[in-house]
Every structure is written in C-alpha cells, then in structure tokens.
Amino acid sequence: MAWEQVKVKAEKNTVTGMMQGDLLDIPNVLIGKSVKVNGKDISIKSYVIDERDDMLKITLAMASPTKEKSDDKPTKGTD
C-alpha cells in the first residue's frame, strides 16, 4: 500500500500529513484523542514523537479491513 497525502485537523491546527494504512505522519502539533483525516474522525491508538524531524508518528485505531466472521472452528491442520 502506498503513502497517501491527506489533510489532518488536530485540535485547532490543520496540517498536511502522509498516511499508509493505519499509520499517519504529521508535523508535531497538539493532538487530542482523535484526529480528522480528510473530514473523517478517527481515534488515535498510539503515537511517538520523532525528534529528528519533529514529526508525530501516529497509529490510528482503524476498523479491521476484512469483514470476515469467525466460525469458532480451528483452521485445517491445527489441533
């Protein structure tokens, strides 16, 4: 999956960031418990400040991309 440029609203700041799956890189700005990415409100799972570039490396709490239901049966070849 390629990195995609996105508009991010965090608290009172609107910045441009880069997103790949559930990873989001934005400049170091004040954030709350969620951010708005291209108009969609997404909760923050965790984040780390990269002091080399003064960037926030955010992991978003995204829903699972697969919509498979568990049948509670083991997969073939396992006990």
C-alpha positions in Angstrom: 0.0 0.0 0.0 1.4 3.4 -1.0 1.7 6.5 1.2 -1.1 9.0 0.5 -1.1 12.7 1.2 -4.0 13.7 3.5 -5.4 16.8 5.2 -5.4 16.4 9.0 -7.3 18.5 11.6 -5.8 18.1 15.1 -7.3 20.3 17.8 -7.2 23.8 16.3 -4.5 23.0 13.7 -5.0 21.9 10.1 -1.8 20.3 8.6 -0.8 18.1 5.6 0.2 14.6 6.5 1.1 11.3 5.0 -1.0 8.2 5.6 -0.4 4.5 4.9 -3.0 2.1 6.3 -3.3 2.9 9.9 0.0 4.9 10.1 -0.1 8.7 9.9 2.8 11.1 9.9 2.2 14.8 10.6 4.2 17.7 11.9 4.4 17.9 15.7 1.2 19.8 16.7 -1.1 19.4 19.7 -3.4 16.4 19.3 -6.3 15.1 21.3 -7.8 11.6 21.5 -8.7 11.7 17.8 -7.9 13.5 14.5 -9.9 14.3 11.5 -8.3 12.8 8.3 -9.9 14.1 5.1 -13.0 15.0 7.1 -13.3 11.6 8.8 -12.9 11.5 12.6 -10.5 8.7 13.6 -9.4 7.7 17.1 -5.7 7.6 18.0 -4.4 4.3 19.2 -0.8 5.5 20.0 1.8 8.0 18.9 5.5 8.7 19.1 7.4 12.0 18.5 10.3 11.6 16.1 12.6 14.3 17.4 14.9 14.1 14.3 12.3 15.6 12.1 9.9 17.0 14.7 7.1 14.8 13.4 4.4 12.8 15.1 4.2 9.1 14.1 0.6 8.2 14.9 -1.0 4.7 14.8 -4.8 5.1 14.2 -7.4 2.9 15.7 -8.9 1.7 12.4 -11.6 -0.9 12.0 -10.5 -4.2 10.5 -10.3 -4.0 6.7 -11.7 -7.6 6.4 -15.3 -8.3 7.2 -15.0 -12.0 7.8 -16.9 -13.6 10.6 -15.3 -16.2 12.8 -17.0 -19.6 12.8 -15.0 -20.5 16.0 -13.6 -23.6 14.3 -9.9 -24.2 14.1 -8.3 -23.9 10.7 -7.4 -27.0 8.8 -4.2 -28.7 10.0 -4.3 -27.4 13.6 -5.4 -29.1 16.8 
